[in-house]
């Protein structure tokens, strides 16, 4: 599937989730797989040292680490996550992410 193409729920495909977003030196790369009224599914890759600054979202979100290591900070408390681990970021809580090592993650946001 091309890098910026969204998969339709009506066209099932088998894919390796790890390969669906590539690393890019000095950058954060994202790829939205699903974007529905009820929620989104987005893949990210972060180069070492890159991150997302502190922000809030009005919905709960689940982060699942596919590769590497990340620090997820929620309401000022740091959580060190490794491959295969996940964390839920509660709605309206300030959170930030930073790449300890380069990492890939899947973000699932539930809007209802």
C-alpha positions, -999 to +999 in steps of 0.1 A: +000+000+000+015+034-009+028+055+021-001+081+022-030+058+012-057+051+037-071+016+037-108+013+032-127-010+056-142-026+025-109-038+011-091-062+034-054-065+030-027-084+048+003-063+057+032-062+082+023-032+104+060-026+111+067-020+074+039+004+069+058+035+082+095+041+076+121+059+096+134+092+083+165+109+098+157+138+121+120+134+116+087+122+129+067+104+102+030+095+105+006+074+084-031+074+091-046+039+084-082+046+095-099+079+102-135+075+113-161+095+132-155+072+162-117+071+161-084+069+143-056+045+138-022+061+130+013+047+127+043+069+136+080+066+134+104+088+154+140+093+148+162+092+179+157+124+200+126+134+181+092+137+199+058+154+202+057+183+226+033+184+255-004+187+245-038+175+254-065+156+235-102+155+242-102+116+238-085+086+253-056+073+232-037+040+233+000+040+223+015+006+214+053+004+208+062-016+176+100-010+177+126+008+198+121+027+230+101+058+240+094+080+269+057+089+273+051+116+298+015+119+312+007+147+335+044+152+342+051+115+350+075+097+327+069+061+315+097+042+297+081+019+270+098-009+250+087-031+221+054-048+228+043-025+256+014-001+255+000+027+276-034+046+276-032+083+276-064+096+293-085+123+277-076+159+288-044+148+305-012+166+292+011+142+275+043+142+254+064+116+236+102+114+230+124+088+213+149+073+237+160+052+207+143+055+173+109+040+177+077+031+159+042+032+175+006+026+167-018+053+181-054+043+185-077+072+195-113+065+205-136+095+200-168+081+216 
